[in-house]
Amino acid sequence: MIGAIAAYAGARLVLVAVIAAAIMGIGKLAGQTVPLIVAVAFGVLIALPVSALIVVAARRLQAAYLASPLYRG
C-alpha cells in the first residue's frame, strides 16, 4: 500500500508541474515572461482543489491503507 501513497503524491506533483508549465506557456503566448517560482506557486494553489477531483481513486486507496491494520501509525 506504500505504492498507493507514492502514486497519490506523485500524481499531485505531476499535476503541479503540468499546471505550472501551462501558466508559463500561456504567459509566453501572451508575450510575457512568468518567473518559475510564480508559476509553481500558482500551480500548487490551483492543484490543491483540482487534485481532489482528479486523483480520487488514488486518494481512496491511500485512505483504505491508513484505515487498515497494516498501518501502524
MARROZA-601478 format. One record per atom (N, C-alpha, C, O): residue in one letter; chain; x, y, z. Coordinates in Angstrom, 1 decimal. Atoms other than C-alpha are relative to their C-alpha. Layout:
BEGIN
{'A'; 'A'; {X; Y; Z}};
...
! end
This chain:
BEGIN
{'M'; 'A'; {0.8; -1.2; 0.0}};
{'M'; 'A'; {0.0; 0.0; 0.0}};
{'M'; 'A'; {0.8; 1.3; 0.0}};
{'M'; 'A'; {0.3; 2.4; -0.2}};
{'I'; 'A'; {-0.9; -1.2; 0.1}};
{'I'; 'A'; {3.0; 2.3; 0.2}};
{'I'; 'A'; {0.0; 0.5; -1.4}};
{'I'; 'A'; {0.1; 1.7; -1.7}};
{'G'; 'A'; {0.1; -0.4; 1.4}};
{'G'; 'A'; {2.7; 2.3; -3.6}};
{'G'; 'A'; {-1.2; 0.9; -0.2}};
{'G'; 'A'; {-1.1; 1.8; -1.1}};
{'A'; 'A'; {1.2; -0.9; 0.2}};
{'A'; 'A'; {-0.8; 3.9; -3.3}};
{'A'; 'A'; {0.3; 1.4; 0.5}};
{'A'; 'A'; {-0.1; 2.3; -0.1}};
{'I'; 'A'; {-0.3; -1.4; -0.5}};
{'I'; 'A'; {0.6; 6.7; -1.2}};
{'I'; 'A'; {1.0; 0.7; -0.9}};
{'I'; 'A'; {0.9; 1.9; -1.1}};
{'A'; 'A'; {-1.0; -0.6; 0.9}};
{'A'; 'A'; {3.5; 7.2; -3.5}};
{'A'; 'A'; {-0.7; 0.4; -1.3}};
{'A'; 'A'; {-0.3; 1.5; -1.9}};
{'A'; 'A'; {0.7; -0.4; 1.2}};
{'A'; 'A'; {1.2; 7.2; -6.5}};
{'A'; 'A'; {-0.8; 1.2; 0.2}};
{'A'; 'A'; {-0.9; 2.1; -0.7}};
{'Y'; 'A'; {0.8; -1.2; -0.3}};
{'Y'; 'A'; {-1.1; 9.8; -4.9}};
{'Y'; 'A'; {0.9; 1.2; 0.1}};
{'Y'; 'A'; {0.6; 2.3; -0.5}};
{'A'; 'A'; {-1.0; -1.1; -0.1}};
{'A'; 'A'; {1.9; 12.0; -4.0}};
{'A'; 'A'; {0.6; 0.4; -1.4}};
{'A'; 'A'; {0.7; 1.5; -1.8}};
{'G'; 'A'; {-0.6; -0.3; 1.3}};
{'G'; 'A'; {3.4; 11.6; -7.5}};
{'G'; 'A'; {-1.0; 0.6; -0.9}};
{'G'; 'A'; {-0.7; 1.5; -1.7}};
{'A'; 'A'; {1.0; -0.5; 0.8}};
{'A'; 'A'; {0.1; 12.3; -9.2}};
{'A'; 'A'; {-0.2; 1.5; 0.3}};
{'A'; 'A'; {-0.4; 2.3; -0.6}};
{'R'; 'A'; {0.1; -1.4; -0.3}};
{'R'; 'A'; {-0.2; 15.6; -7.3}};
{'R'; 'A'; {1.2; 0.8; -0.4}};
{'R'; 'A'; {1.0; 1.9; -0.9}};
{'L'; 'A'; {-1.2; -0.7; 0.5}};
{'L'; 'A'; {3.4; 16.6; -8.1}};
{'L'; 'A'; {-0.1; 0.2; -1.5}};
{'L'; 'A'; {0.3; 1.2; -2.0}};
{'V'; 'A'; {0.1; -0.2; 1.5}};
{'V'; 'A'; {2.8; 15.9; -11.8}};
{'V'; 'A'; {-1.1; 1.0; -0.4}};
{'V'; 'A'; {-0.9; 1.8; -1.3}};
{'L'; 'A'; {1.1; -1.0; 0.3}};
{'L'; 'A'; {-0.4; 17.9; -11.7}};
{'L'; 'A'; {0.5; 1.4; 0.2}};
{'L'; 'A'; {0.2; 2.3; -0.6}};
{'V'; 'A'; {-0.6; -1.4; -0.2}};
{'V'; 'A'; {1.5; 20.9; -10.2}};
{'V'; 'A'; {0.9; 0.3; -1.1}};
{'V'; 'A'; {0.9; 1.5; -1.6}};
{'A'; 'A'; {-0.9; -0.3; 1.1}};
{'A'; 'A'; {4.2; 20.6; -12.9}};
{'A'; 'A'; {-0.8; 0.3; -1.3}};
{'A'; 'A'; {-0.4; 1.2; -2.0}};
{'V'; 'A'; {0.8; -0.2; 1.2}};
{'V'; 'A'; {1.6; 20.4; -15.7}};
{'V'; 'A'; {-0.7; 1.4; 0.1}};
{'V'; 'A'; {-0.7; 2.2; -0.9}};
{'I'; 'A'; {0.7; -1.3; -0.2}};
{'I'; 'A'; {-0.3; 23.5; -14.3}};
{'I'; 'A'; {1.1; 1.1; -0.1}};
{'I'; 'A'; {0.8; 2.1; -0.8}};
{'A'; 'A'; {-1.1; -1.0; 0.1}};
{'A'; 'A'; {3.0; 25.4; -13.9}};
{'A'; 'A'; {0.4; 0.2; -1.4}};
{'A'; 'A'; {0.7; 1.3; -1.8}};
{'A'; 'A'; {-0.4; -0.1; 1.4}};
{'A'; 'A'; {4.0; 24.6; -17.4}};
{'A'; 'A'; {-1.0; 0.7; -0.9}};
{'A'; 'A'; {-0.7; 1.5; -1.8}};
{'A'; 'A'; {1.1; -0.7; 0.7}};
{'A'; 'A'; {0.6; 25.7; -18.7}};
{'A'; 'A'; {0.0; 1.5; 0.3}};
{'A'; 'A'; {-0.2; 2.3; -0.7}};
{'I'; 'A'; {0.0; -1.4; -0.3}};
{'I'; 'A'; {0.9; 29.0; -16.9}};
{'I'; 'A'; {1.2; 0.7; -0.7}};
{'I'; 'A'; {1.0; 1.8; -1.2}};
{'M'; 'A'; {-1.2; -0.6; 0.7}};
{'M'; 'A'; {4.4; 29.6; -18.3}};
{'M'; 'A'; {-0.3; 0.1; -1.5}};
{'M'; 'A'; {0.1; 1.0; -2.1}};
{'G'; 'A'; {0.3; 0.0; 1.5}};
{'G'; 'A'; {3.2; 28.6; -21.8}};
{'G'; 'A'; {-1.0; 1.1; -0.4}};
{'G'; 'A'; {-0.8; 1.8; -1.4}};
{'I'; 'A'; {1.0; -1.0; 0.3}};
{'I'; 'A'; {0.2; 30.9; -21.7}};
{'I'; 'A'; {0.7; 1.4; 0.2}};
{'I'; 'A'; {0.4; 2.3; -0.6}};
{'G'; 'A'; {-0.7; -1.2; -0.1}};
{'G'; 'A'; {2.5; 33.7; -20.5}};
{'G'; 'A'; {0.9; 0.3; -1.2}};
{'G'; 'A'; {0.9; 1.4; -1.7}};
{'K'; 'A'; {-0.9; -0.1; 1.2}};
{'K'; 'A'; {4.9; 33.1; -23.3}};
{'K'; 'A'; {-0.9; 0.4; -1.3}};
{'K'; 'A'; {-0.4; 1.2; -2.1}};
{'L'; 'A'; {0.9; -0.3; 1.1}};
{'L'; 'A'; {2.0; 33.1; -25.8}};
{'L'; 'A'; {-0.5; 1.5; 0.0}};
{'L'; 'A'; {-0.7; 2.1; -1.0}};
{'A'; 'A'; {0.4; -1.4; -0.1}};
{'A'; 'A'; {0.9; 36.5; -24.4}};
{'A'; 'A'; {1.1; 1.0; -0.1}};
{'A'; 'A'; {0.9; 2.2; 0.0}};
{'G'; 'A'; {-1.2; -0.8; 0.1}};
{'G'; 'A'; {4.4; 37.8; -24.8}};
{'G'; 'A'; {0.6; 0.5; 1.3}};
{'G'; 'A'; {1.3; 1.5; 1.4}};
{'Q'; 'A'; {-0.5; -0.3; -1.3}};
{'Q'; 'A'; {5.2; 37.9; -21.1}};
{'Q'; 'A'; {0.8; -1.1; 0.6}};
{'Q'; 'A'; {0.6; -2.3; 0.2}};
{'T'; 'A'; {-0.8; 1.0; -0.7}};
{'T'; 'A'; {7.8; 36.1; -19.0}};
{'T'; 'A'; {-0.5; -0.2; 1.4}};
{'T'; 'A'; {-0.6; 0.8; 2.2}};
{'V'; 'A'; {0.5; 0.3; -1.3}};
{'V'; 'A'; {6.4; 34.4; -16.0}};
{'V'; 'A'; {1.1; -0.8; 0.7}};
{'V'; 'A'; {1.6; -1.8; 0.3}};
{'P'; 'A'; {-1.0; 0.7; -0.7}};
{'P'; 'A'; {9.0; 33.5; -13.4}};
{'P'; 'A'; {-0.4; -1.4; 0.5}};
{'P'; 'A'; {-1.6; -1.6; 0.8}};
{'L'; 'A'; {0.3; 1.4; -0.4}};
{'L'; 'A'; {9.3; 29.8; -12.5}};
{'L'; 'A'; {-0.7; -0.1; 1.4}};
{'L'; 'A'; {-1.6; -0.8; 1.6}};
{'I'; 'A'; {0.5; 0.1; -1.3}};
{'I'; 'A'; {8.6; 30.4; -8.8}};
{'I'; 'A'; {-1.4; 0.4; 0.1}};
{'I'; 'A'; {-2.2; -0.1; 0.9}};
{'V'; 'A'; {1.4; -0.5; 0.0}};
{'V'; 'A'; {5.4; 32.3; -9.5}};
{'V'; 'A'; {-0.9; -1.1; -0.7}};
{'V'; 'A'; {-2.0; -1.3; -0.2}};
{'A'; 'A'; {0.8; 1.0; 0.6}};
{'A'; 'A'; {4.2; 29.6; -11.9}};
{'A'; 'A'; {-0.2; -1.2; 0.9}};
{'A'; 'A'; {-1.3; -1.8; 0.9}};
{'V'; 'A'; {0.2; 1.1; -0.9}};
{'V'; 'A'; {4.9; 26.9; -9.4}};
{'V'; 'A'; {-0.9; 0.3; 1.2}};
{'V'; 'A'; {-1.7; -0.5; 1.6}};
{'A'; 'A'; {0.9; -0.4; -1.1}};
{'A'; 'A'; {3.2; 28.8; -6.6}};
{'A'; 'A'; {-1.4; 0.0; -0.4}};
{'A'; 'A'; {-2.3; -0.6; 0.3}};
{'F'; 'A'; {1.4; 0.0; 0.5}};
{'F'; 'A'; {0.1; 29.3; -8.6}};
{'F'; 'A'; {-0.4; -1.5; -0.4}};
{'F'; 'A'; {-1.6; -1.9; -0.2}};
{'G'; 'A'; {0.3; 1.4; 0.3}};
{'G'; 'A'; {0.4; 25.6; -9.8}};
{'G'; 'A'; {-0.4; -0.7; 1.3}};
{'G'; 'A'; {-1.3; -1.6; 1.2}};
{'V'; 'A'; {0.4; 0.6; -1.3}};
{'V'; 'A'; {0.3; 24.5; -6.1}};
{'V'; 'A'; {-1.4; 0.4; 0.4}};
{'V'; 'A'; {-2.2; -0.4; 0.8}};
{'L'; 'A'; {1.4; -0.5; -0.4}};
{'L'; 'A'; {-2.7; 26.7; -5.3}};
{'L'; 'A'; {-1.1; -0.6; -0.9}};
{'L'; 'A'; {-2.2; -0.9; -0.3}};
{'I'; 'A'; {1.0; 0.5; 0.8}};
{'I'; 'A'; {-4.6; 25.5; -8.3}};
{'I'; 'A'; {-0.1; -1.5; 0.1}};
{'I'; 'A'; {-1.2; -2.0; 0.0}};
{'A'; 'A'; {0.0; 1.4; -0.1}};
{'A'; 'A'; {-3.6; 21.9; -7.9}};
{'A'; 'A'; {-0.7; -0.6; 1.2}};
{'A'; 'A'; {-1.2; -1.7; 1.2}};
{'L'; 'A'; {0.6; 0.5; -1.2}};
{'L'; 'A'; {-5.0; 21.6; -4.4}};
{'L'; 'A'; {-1.4; -0.4; -0.2}};
{'L'; 'A'; {-1.8; -1.6; 0.0}};
{'P'; 'A'; {1.4; 0.5; 0.2}};
{'P'; 'A'; {-8.7; 21.6; -5.3}};
{'P'; 'A'; {-0.2; -0.9; -1.2}};
{'P'; 'A'; {-1.0; -1.8; -1.2}};
{'V'; 'A'; {0.1; 0.8; 1.3}};
{'V'; 'A'; {-8.2; 20.1; -8.8}};
{'V'; 'A'; {0.4; -1.5; 0.3}};
{'V'; 'A'; {-0.2; -2.4; -0.2}};
{'S'; 'A'; {-0.5; 1.3; -0.3}};
{'S'; 'A'; {-6.3; 17.1; -7.3}};
{'S'; 'A'; {-1.1; -0.8; 0.7}};
{'S'; 'A'; {-1.1; -2.0; 0.7}};
{'A'; 'A'; {1.0; 0.7; -0.7}};
{'A'; 'A'; {-9.2; 16.3; -5.1}};
{'A'; 'A'; {-1.1; -0.6; -0.9}};
{'A'; 'A'; {-1.7; -1.6; -0.6}};
{'L'; 'A'; {0.9; 0.5; 1.0}};
{'L'; 'A'; {-11.3; 15.8; -8.2}};
{'L'; 'A'; {0.6; -1.0; -0.9}};
{'L'; 'A'; {0.0; -2.0; -1.3}};
{'I'; 'A'; {-0.6; 0.9; 1.0}};
{'I'; 'A'; {-8.8; 14.1; -10.5}};
{'I'; 'A'; {0.6; -1.3; 0.6}};
{'I'; 'A'; {0.4; -2.3; -0.1}};
{'V'; 'A'; {-0.7; 1.2; -0.5}};
{'V'; 'A'; {-6.9; 11.6; -8.3}};
{'V'; 'A'; {-0.9; -0.6; 1.1}};
{'V'; 'A'; {-0.3; -1.0; 2.2}};
{'V'; 'A'; {1.0; 0.6; -1.0}};
{'V'; 'A'; {-10.0; 10.3; -6.4}};
{'V'; 'A'; {0.4; -1.4; 0.3}};
{'V'; 'A'; {0.4; -1.8; 1.5}};
{'A'; 'A'; {-0.3; 1.5; -0.2}};
{'A'; 'A'; {-9.0; 6.6; -6.9}};
{'A'; 'A'; {1.2; -0.1; 0.9}};
{'A'; 'A'; {1.2; -1.0; 1.8}};
{'A'; 'A'; {-1.2; 0.1; -0.8}};
{'A'; 'A'; {-5.5; 7.1; -5.5}};
{'A'; 'A'; {-0.2; 0.4; 1.4}};
{'A'; 'A'; {0.3; -0.2; 2.4}};
{'R'; 'A'; {0.2; -0.4; -1.4}};
{'R'; 'A'; {-6.8; 9.0; -2.5}};
{'R'; 'A'; {-0.8; -1.0; 0.7}};
{'R'; 'A'; {-0.6; -1.2; 1.9}};
{'R'; 'A'; {0.7; 1.1; -0.6}};
{'R'; 'A'; {-9.3; 6.2; -1.8}};
{'R'; 'A'; {0.8; -1.1; 0.4}};
{'R'; 'A'; {0.7; -1.7; 1.5}};
{'L'; 'A'; {-0.9; 1.1; -0.3}};
{'L'; 'A'; {-6.6; 3.6; -1.9}};
{'L'; 'A'; {0.9; 0.4; 1.2}};
{'L'; 'A'; {1.1; -0.4; 2.1}};
{'Q'; 'A'; {-0.8; -0.4; -1.2}};
{'Q'; 'A'; {-4.5; 5.7; 0.5}};
{'Q'; 'A'; {-0.8; 0.0; 1.2}};
{'Q'; 'A'; {-0.3; -0.4; 2.3}};
{'A'; 'A'; {0.9; 0.0; -1.2}};
{'A'; 'A'; {-7.4; 6.2; 2.9}};
{'A'; 'A'; {-0.3; -1.4; 0.5}};
{'A'; 'A'; {-0.3; -1.7; 1.7}};
{'A'; 'A'; {0.2; 1.4; -0.4}};
{'A'; 'A'; {-8.1; 2.5; 2.9}};
{'A'; 'A'; {1.2; -0.6; 0.7}};
{'A'; 'A'; {1.1; -1.4; 1.6}};
{'Y'; 'A'; {-1.2; 0.5; -0.6}};
{'Y'; 'A'; {-4.5; 1.7; 3.7}};
{'Y'; 'A'; {0.2; 0.6; 1.4}};
{'Y'; 'A'; {0.5; -0.1; 2.3}};
{'L'; 'A'; {-0.1; -0.6; -1.3}};
{'L'; 'A'; {-4.4; 4.2; 6.5}};
{'L'; 'A'; {-1.0; -0.5; 1.0}};
{'L'; 'A'; {-0.7; -0.5; 2.2}};
{'A'; 'A'; {1.1; 0.5; -0.9}};
{'A'; 'A'; {-7.6; 2.7; 8.0}};
{'A'; 'A'; {0.2; -1.5; 0.3}};
{'A'; 'A'; {-0.4; -2.0; 1.2}};
{'S'; 'A'; {-0.2; 1.5; -0.2}};
{'S'; 'A'; {-6.3; -0.9; 7.7}};
{'S'; 'A'; {1.0; -0.3; 1.2}};
{'S'; 'A'; {1.7; 0.6; 1.6}};
{'P'; 'A'; {-1.0; 0.4; -1.1}};
{'P'; 'A'; {-4.4; -2.8; 10.5}};
{'P'; 'A'; {1.4; -0.1; -0.5}};
{'P'; 'A'; {2.3; -0.2; 0.3}};
{'L'; 'A'; {-1.4; 0.0; 0.5}};
{'L'; 'A'; {-1.3; -2.8; 8.2}};
{'L'; 'A'; {0.7; 1.3; 0.4}};
{'L'; 'A'; {1.9; 1.3; 0.5}};
{'Y'; 'A'; {-0.6; -1.3; -0.4}};
{'Y'; 'A'; {-0.7; 0.8; 9.1}};
{'Y'; 'A'; {0.1; 0.1; 1.5}};
{'Y'; 'A'; {-0.8; 0.0; 2.2}};
{'R'; 'A'; {-0.2; -0.1; -1.4}};
{'R'; 'A'; {0.9; 1.2; 12.4}};
{'R'; 'A'; {0.5; 1.4; 0.4}};
{'R'; 'A'; {1.5; 1.6; 1.1}};
{'G'; 'A'; {-0.4; -1.4; -0.3}};
{'G'; 'A'; {1.0; 5.0; 12.7}};
{'G'; 'A'; {-0.5; 0.4; 1.3}};
{'G'; 'A'; {-0.3; 1.6; 1.7}};
! end
